[in-house]
Amino acid sequence: MKIIVVGTGFVGLPHAAVLSEYGHEVYAYDIDHKRIKAYKSGDREEIERYVNEPGLVASVAENMGRYLFFTTDISEIVDGTDAVFLCLNTPPKRDGSSDLSYYLNAAHHLAELLANREQKNRVVLVNKSTVPVGTARLLENIMEEHGVENFGVASNPEFLAQGNAIAGSRRPDRVVIGADSEEDFGILRRVYSQFVNHVRIRYLETTPETAETIKYMANTLLLTYISFWNGVGGRMAESVPNIRMEDLKLGVTSDDRISTWGSYVSNGAGGSCFGKDIQSLIYQLNNAGRSTDLLQAVYNINEYQKTYIIDRAVYEAGFNFNQKTVALLGLAFKKRTNDMRDSAALKVVESLLARGVKAIRAYDPLAMDDARDFWFSPDKNHLFDRITYHASAKEAISGSDALYVSTDWEEFRGLSRTIEMTVKPPFLVMDGRRMIPDFETLVKAGYEYLPVGGTLLKAKAESQKRDNGKVPSKMASELETLA
Ligand SMILES: NC(=O)c1ccc[n+]([C@@H]2O[C@H](COP(=O)([O-])OP(=O)(O)OC[C@H]3O[C@@H](n4cnc5c(N)ncnc54)[C@H](O)[C@@H]3O)[C@@H](O)[C@H]2O)c1
């Protein structure tokens, strides 16, 4: 099949690479010339500066020039194309609705080219972007307005998880196709022939509107589940000493009806999708005059979770951030990615600076350049001189008064030793990911340890004097609100 992938970001590039692995002739197209130049170079560092996914560079290297081609101009390519996948960014606007400007620009450009193509074979335009329900119809109208002939539209939402994009695209749990005609289903069956009738992959054909809704429902349900663990399990274990989070997880999820995925406590879910998609669904339901109380609560719980531990440090540990130096470990929204979008670290920095922190010493194994770009941006210039970037966790911790672990990078599991070797107590460890399994040795050595999903731990005599196992009043009122 001849395929064009429009937009070569976190979704488009892995999608194009994996489609080319199956022998399709794939043209990966982007308007960002620097990005395309980087991909064409085949150089690992260059490619990973844009999209850093395990297995991606190898896949690109193997297929480029044979089945995979990069371009900033598709005017000569549209002829004879069977399918065009739209993988454009659809960021949230201030009011929560989806900003469709990138998507619409690409759609209009495509429509002009397709209207003038010479070969009038059937072409299917496929939405892989997460777009408001009804956008496939909108795309159809755009094509008709431009006079495009012999085309179909389809919705094929992307469910990949960043950090696992290549493996996830090679073996998705499901492929959802929303289309109107048997002809278009047929074209997409050929595109995805390796997944049709697969014993373990559900291949679902439905209407475009259902497919679009499946994507929003799936993402908001995952966020709801994460927020349940943070907002209920986490709060209980943070309020009542002696609740063991790991046992809680095991006990609750030992029920086939309850998922183990997401049954952990963290500093909230970040990334480009969860927050954006729930806001968009709230907007769409509000527009339809429907209640969105549940979704609004989930969104609020998740956003507050990102900095909640900083409030706890003040209320529970009595820590005064004013003029202190804080090490921030982990900047990307999760491990194995350089993506900073909606990362907890962004909110953590704002919260720390608002509390008068003198300096933030940041470290991330992968996202340092992305973070620098973000905090160097013109509207954030007032922040950058208070953030310094360091080559290792040890270097970031050195000279700090407290530490916030924001990302679940595996290398942070050994932090207790690094802390002991680098700083002396008093020193507060805020563990937003429960990454320090041997926290007890830290506590014995005199450090204060404040994890999500657990009470403040510090050398025994003092902690008993202060909390005596009681739920702090601010936390107690929050528990009431949640109840
Ligand atoms: N990132 C994820 O994990 C993920 C998962 C599932 C779904 N999605 C959805 O997929 C879509 C794409 O997300 P992403 O993370 O890949 O975005 P991204 O920002 O990483 O990539 C978008 C790409 O589109 C390009 N682009 C913008 N306008 C263009 C135009 N007119 N023509 C050609 N290219 C253009 C940009 O230069 C960029 O390379 C979004 O709707 C997102 O919600 C993302």
The ligand as an ORCA input file, in Angstrom:
! r2SCAN-3c Opt
* xyz 0 1
  N       1.762     11.380     22.331
  C       1.024     10.332     22.629
  O       1.392      9.484     23.445
  C      -0.311     10.129     21.969
  C      -0.994      8.917     22.153
  C      -2.220      8.740     21.529
  C      -2.757      9.753     20.766
  N      -2.087     10.938     20.614
  C      -2.684     11.970     19.766
  O      -1.995     11.977     18.523
  C      -1.907     13.320     18.001
  C      -0.448     13.657     17.730
  O       0.229     13.693     18.954
  P       1.823     13.767     19.037
  O       2.155     13.560     20.476
  O       2.399     12.886     18.015
  O       2.071     15.298     18.621
  P       3.486     15.961     18.257
  O       3.366     17.389     18.638
  O       4.588     15.142     18.841
  O       3.589     15.823     16.667
  C       2.812     16.561     15.788
  C       3.602     16.776     14.498
  O       2.759     17.379     13.518
  C       3.539     18.306     12.777
  N       2.674     19.262     12.073
  C       1.992     20.334     12.570
  N       1.280     20.924     11.596
  C       1.507     20.222     10.450
  C       1.031     20.327      9.121
  N       0.172     21.296      8.768
  N       1.466     19.435      8.214
  C       2.344     18.455      8.562
  N       2.815     18.286      9.817
  C       2.401     19.164     10.751
  C       4.432     18.931     13.812
  O       5.554     19.577     13.220
  C       4.805     17.704     14.659
  O       5.952     17.081     14.154
  C      -2.590     14.217     19.024
  O      -3.913     14.415     18.660
  C      -2.526     13.386     20.299
  O      -3.585     13.694     21.176
  C      -0.872     11.146     21.192
*
